[in-house]
Amino acid sequence: MGMTGQRDLNEGNAATEQGRSGVGRVLVGLRLAAVSAVIGAALAALVVGVILKDVPVLVTGGGVLALLVLLAFIGGRRGAGRDAPPARRTALARIEDLRATGGETADVPVTFRLTVAPDPEDERPAYRVKISQSINLVDIPAYRPRGIAVVEYHPEKPWDVRIVTRPTPEWSRRAEEAEIDSAPESTLVRDPDGGAGAWCLLVLVGLLAGAALVVLSFRGELFASGDAGESAAKESSSSSSAAASSSASRTFSTSTTVSGPSSSLLTFGRMRVTAMELEARVDSAYVTSLRIEDHRMAVRGDSARPLAETVHLPSLPYELLPGLVREARATLGVREAESWRIDVTPGGGAGVGPRVRVTVSGTEGTAHLDADVTGRITDRRAVGVS
C-alpha cells in the first residue's frame, strides 16, 4: 500500500475513533444525568415523607437510595483491577514557569508549566503542559524557570505528566547537558476529561430536576401544610469591577509587618506565606530585591528588567533561611545579636542564581555571611574583618 493510501487509512481510523469518543461522551452524560435525577428524586422523597409523615413515600426514597449504593458497590468491585496501569515513558522537559501554592507542610504543592520533549519513538513534537505536583521543601531550589527536569508521561495521554524527583544518574546527566527550546503556547495540551465544571453542572441539574419532579407531585399537600402567607424575599446583589490599566513598564515596592508574641519570620513556614502575600499584592512573582527582618518583609521590582536580573519569589528556599540566620549569629563573633537582616538579590549573570546575604548586628559590631540559592555558604565576614 502506498504512502497516500496508508495516510488515508490512518485519517479514516482517527475519524472513526473520534466519532466513537463523541458517542461515548454523550452516553456517559445521559447516564450521569439519569442517575443524578434518580438520586435527587430519592432525596426529595425522603424530605417530603418526613414533612408529610407519609411512610410509603419515605420508604420508597430510602429504598431507592439503598439500591443505588448497592449497585455502586457492586460496580466498583467488578471494575477493580480491570484496567492495567498505563505504560509511562521517561523524557526531558523545560520548566517555563512554576509557582508554589502553599508552604505549611514538608511537601509544597507547586504548579509547573513545562515544555515536554517526547521520546523520538512517539514521533510527536515538543508540546506544553500545565501540571500540579507536590515537591519537598529541600528540592524546590533545584527547579527554576528555563531549567531542565526529568519527567514521565503517557504516550497516549500527553497531559498525564509528572516530574521525576529522583532520576537515575543517566537521566540526570542528560538533563544537565540538554537544551530544549520553548514550545509555542498553542501546543498546550489539556485533559479532555478534565472539564469537571461541566460534569458538576450536569449532576446539579439532574439532582434539581429529580427533586423538583417529586416536590411538584406533592405540591398540594406541601403548600397546604405550610403558611399560606409566606412570601419569598428578594435578594439584590451589586457587584462592581474596576479595570486597572498598567503601562508596559512599571516599578513597584511594598512591605508588610507581622506582629504578636510568636510572629517572628523565623517561625517555620512564616517566610513563604508572607512572601506569597506580597507576591499577590504586587501581582508579580519576579522582583529585583527582597529584604527580610524579624517582623518585616519588603520587596521591590521593575517589570522592565530581564528575568535573568530578577529574583523568582516562589522558588526561593525560605525554609533554609532561618538556619543561615542561626549560623550567622553563632559563628561571626556577635555574641548577642540585637538585629538580623536577610537581603536577596539577583545573580551576576545568566545561569547564576540569586545571592543571599545575612547581616547580624550587636554591641561588637556588624558581620555578614553570603550564600547561594541552595543555602550553601559562599563567604563569611566576621566582626572586624573588612
N, C-alpha and C positions, 0 to 999 in steps of 0.2 A: 504494500500500500504506500502511495506517495506521501510526501510531507503535507500536501494540501488535504488529502483525504484524512490523514491522521489528525490534522488540526480541526477539520470539520467534525470528526468523531468526538474529539475532546470537548469542543464547544457544545455539541449536542448533549453529551453527558453532563456537562456543567449546567446547562439549561434545565435538564431533567431533574438533577439534584436540587436546583434552586426551587423548581416547581414543587417537588416533594416537601422541601423545607417549609415553603409557604403554606401548603395544605396542612402540614403537621402543626404549624403555629396556630392556624385557625381552629383546628380540632382541640388543641390544648386550651385555647382561650374559651371555647364553648364549654368544655368540661369544667374548667375552673369557675366560669360564671354560674353554671348549673349547680355545682357543689356549694358555692358561696350562697346562692339563693336558698338552697335547702337548709343550710346552717342558719341563715338569717330567719327563715320561717320557723325553724325549731326553737330558736331562742325567743322569738316573739311569742310563740305558743306557750312557752314556759311562763313568760311575764303575764300574758293575758289570762292564763289559767290561774295564776296566783291572785290577780286583781279580781277576777270574776268568781273565784273559788269554784272553777269548773274542773272537776277531776279528770274527765276524759281528755280535755284539751291539754291539761298538764301532763298526763301520762303519755299522750301522743308526742308532744315536744321532747320529753325526756327520752322516750324510746328511740326517736329518730336520731338524737344526738349520740346515744349509746351505740346505735348501729353504725353510724359514721366513724366513731372512734374505733370500733372493732374492725371495720373494713380497712381503715388506715393502718392499723397494727398488722393485719394480715398482709396487706400490700407491702409494707416496709420489710417484713420478714422474708417475703418472696424475692424482693429486689435486692436484699443484702448480699453483697459479694458477687452480683451478677456481672457488673462492669469491671473489667480488668483495669488496673491503673495505667494511665497514658504513658507512652514511651516518651521520655524527655531527652533533649539534646543540649549539649553544652556549647556556648558561644561567647563572644565578647560583645560588650555594649559600651557606648559612650554616654556618660552622665551629662545630660543637658542642663538639668536643674534638680534641686532637691530641697525639701522643706520638712523640718521636724514639726510634728503636730502635738507633742507632749513631752514631759520630762519628769514625771513623778516616780517612775519605776526604772529598773536597770535596763529594760528594753524600751527604746523610744520609737513610737510609730513615725516613719518617715515616708513622705510621698516623693517618688522619683519620676522624672521624665527622661526616658532613655532612647537612644538610637541603637537598635539591635542589629548586629551583622550576622545573619543566619549562616548555618553550615552550608558550604558550597553544594552539598548533595541535594539541598532543598530547592536549588535554582530559584531562590527568592531574593530580591534586592533588599538592602537595608531599609528598615522601617522604624517609625516612632511608636512608643507605647508609654502609657502612664500607669504606674503600679504603686501600691502602698505596702510596706513591709516593715516589721519591727527590727531595729538594729540595736545591738548592745552599745551602751554609752562609750565604752572603750574603743569600739570600732568606728564610731561616727567620723572622727577626723580623717580616716582613710578614704572616705567618699567625698569628692569635691567636684564642682562643675568642671566639665571638659576632661575629667579623668576617665580611665577605662576600668570597667568592672567585669568580672566573670559572671555569667548568668546561665540559667537553664530555661528552656522554652519548649513548648509543644508544637511540633511542625504543623499539625492540623488546627491548632488553636494559637495563633501567633500572639494573642493578647495574654495568654497564660505564661507569664514570665516571672521569675523570682531570682534575686541576687544570691550567688553562692558566697557566703561569708567566709568559708574556709576552703578555698580552691586547692587543687593539687599543685605541687611545685611546678609542673609543666605548664599548667594554665596560668599560674602566677607570673611565670616568665613571659608567656605570650602577652599577658595584659600589660606588663611593663614595656614591652617592645612595640606594641601595636599602636597604630594611628588610625582612627576611624573618623570619617567626615560626618557632619550632621546630616541626617535625612530631612527632606522637606517636611513642613508641618502637615502637608496634605497626605502624607503616608501614615498618619496616626491611626492605629487600629484600636477598635473597641470590642468588648464582648457583646455579640449580637443578642445574647440573652440577659444582658446587664441592665435592660430598661426596667428596673424594679418598680419605678414610679407608675408605669402603665399597668403592670400586673396588679399592683396595690390598688390602683383606681378601679380596675375591673372587679377585684374582690369586694371593694367597698360598695360599688354599685350593685353587685349581686346580693350582698348582705342586706342592703337597704330595700332592694326590690322584694326579696323574700319576706322581710319583716313587714313592709308596707302591705303586701298581699294579705297577710294574716290579720293585721290591725284593721284594714278596711273591711274584712269579712265580719269582724265583731265590732264594728264602729258603733252600731246602735246600742249594744249593751254597755260598751265602754263609756260613751258620752252620756248615757242616761245615768250612770252611776257616779258621775263627776259633777262638778259645779257647772251649771248652765251659764253662769255669768262670768266664767273665766275668760280673760282676754289675753291675747298674745302681746307682749311688749316689743316695741320696735327698737331695734339696735341700730344706732348710727355710728359709723366709724369714719374718721377722717385720716387720711394719710397724706403726707407731704414729702416730696423728694426734691432735693436740691442738687443740681448738677454743677460740679466744680470743674472748670477747665484749667488745665495745667499747661504750662509752656513746655517746649522741648527740653529745656534745661532748667533745673531748679536746685537750690541748696536748701538744706533743712537741718535742724538741730532740735533735740528735745531731751528731757531728762525726767526722772521720777525718783521720789524719795519714799522709802519704806520706813514704817515706824512700829514701835511696840517692843516689848522686852525680848522677844525671840525672833526679831525681824532682820537679823544680820544677813547680808547677802552670802555669807559663808555657809549658811544652812543648806544642806543638800537639796538640790532641785530648785532653790530660790533664784539663782542667777538665770537659768534657762527660761523659767516662767517670766521673769521680769524682762528679759531680752525679747521674748516673743510679744510681750505687751508693747514695748517700744517699737518693734517692727510693724505691728498693726497700726500704731499711731502715726508713723511716718509713711506707711504704705510702701515700704521698700525693704528688701532683705539685704541690700548692699549699702554699706556705709563706709566712710573714709576714716572714722576713728570711733573707738568705744572706750569709755572710761568707767571703771567700777570702783566704788569705795564701800565702806562698811554698810552704809544705809542709803547709798545713792548710785544711780546708774545713768549715764548720759551717752548719746550718740550724735554724730554729725555726719552729713553726707552731701554729695554733689552728684546729681544724675548725669552730668556731662562727663564724669570720669569714666575711663575704660574699666571693664570688670576686673582686669588684672591689677588695677590700682585701688581696689576696694576690698573690704572685709565682708564675707558672707556670714551673716549672723547665725543662721540655723546650724551651720557646720562647725561652729567653734566648740572646743572641748570644755564647756563650763564646769563639768563635774571634776576636772583635773585642776582647775584654777585654785580652789581652796588649799590643796596640797602645796602648790607653789608659794602661796602666802605663808603657810606654816614653815616651809623651808627657808624663806627669806627672813622670817622672824628669828629662827633658831641659829642660823649659820653666818650671818653677815655682821655680827658684832653689836647689834642693837639689843641690849638686854631686855628692856621693856618698851616695846614698840607702842608709841602713842597713836600712830595712824598708819594706814597702808593704802595703797592705790594700785590698780591694775590698768595699764594702757595697752590697747590692742590696735596696731596699725598695719596697713598693707605691707606685703613683702617688697623686696627691692626690684623685682622683675618677674617676667613670665616663668611660671613653674615654681616660684618661691612663695611659700605660704605666709600667712600673717605672722607678725612678730609680737610677742607678749613680753611686756616689761612690768615687773612687780617692784614697787618702791615702798620701803618702810622707813619711818622717821621716829626718832626718840631723843632722849637727852644727849646721847652720844653723837648724834648727827643723822645723816641720811645715807641709805645704802639701797642698792637695787640688784636684781638679777634678771637676765633675759632668757627666754625660752622660745621654742618653735611651737607650731600649732599642735603638735602631738604631746606637748608637755615636757619635752626633753630640754633640760637646762643647757644653754649655749654660752653663757657668760655670767660672771659674778663681779660685783663691785662692792666690797665691804666698806665699812666706815673708815674714812681716812685715806682710801685708795682713789686716786684721781683717774 
